[in-house]
Amino acid sequence: EPICFDYQNSINLLFREVHVIQFCIQILDLPKINPGIELISIIFNMVFMPTLEMIKTNFEDFPDIRKAFFSLLEKLTKNFFIFTFKL
């Protein structure tokens, strides 16, 4: 949660690291983890939504973050759609 909080509250968008998104994807990929609505909510609200706001202005800025964002979106919709839908 502290990593996601720092990502969400970055004053400068250039301080947002693609590694945070990749870290969230890796957490969701862990076989022994059964993420609940709380974990999905943290990722969605603190990583997904700020990143969406960041990349929706044009299709050229932040290419690495954009690629990781769509990987996260795929992971959330493919494996955790019910949780995401409840948000």
N, C-alpha and C positions, 0 to 999 in steps of 0.2 A: 504493500500500500504506500509506503513512503516514496518509492521510486515513481509510482504513478502520480502521486500528489505533486512531486517536483516537476514531472513532465507537464501536468495540467497547468501548473502555475508559473511556467516559464514566461518571464517578461518579454524576452526576445525569442521569436520563433526559431532563430538560428541555433538556439541552445537546445532545442528538442532533438533528441538522438534517435535514430532508427533502431538502435539496440534495445530501446525500451519496448518498442512494438514487437521486435523479434523475441525478446524475453517473454512477453505475454503469450506469444504463439507457442513457445517452448513449454510454458507452464500448462497450457491447454492440451499439449501433446503428451504430457506425462501419463503413462499407463495406469499408475496406481492412484492418480488424483481423480476424485469425482467432484468437480467444481460445482458448488451450489450457486444459487441465485446471487448471493452476496459477492462472490468472486467475479462472476460475469458482470454484475452491476458495476463493480470497481473498474474493471477493464473497459466496459462500455462508456461509462461517464468520465473517467479520468484519462483515457487514452484514445478511444475511438472517436468520441465527439469532438475533442479539441483538434485532433488530426483532420477530421472532416472539415472543420471550419478553416483549417490551415490550407488545405489543398483545393478547396472548391472555387477559389477565385480564378485560377487558370490551370492549364494542363501542362505547364512547363516547369514550374518551381518544385523543388524538393523531390526529384525523381526517385531517390532511394526510399524516402519515407512513403511516397505514393505506392511503390511496389509492395512494401511491407504492409501498408494499410490494406491493400486489396487481398493480401494473403491472410491477414487477420479477419477481414470480412468473410472470406471464404470459410475459414475455420469456424467462425461463430455461426454462420448460417448452415453449414454442413453438419456440424456436430452438436451445436447447442442452440438450435433454432427455437425450441420451446422456451428456454430461458430468455433468449433475446426477445422473443415475441412478448413475453410477460413484462418486459421493461417498457 
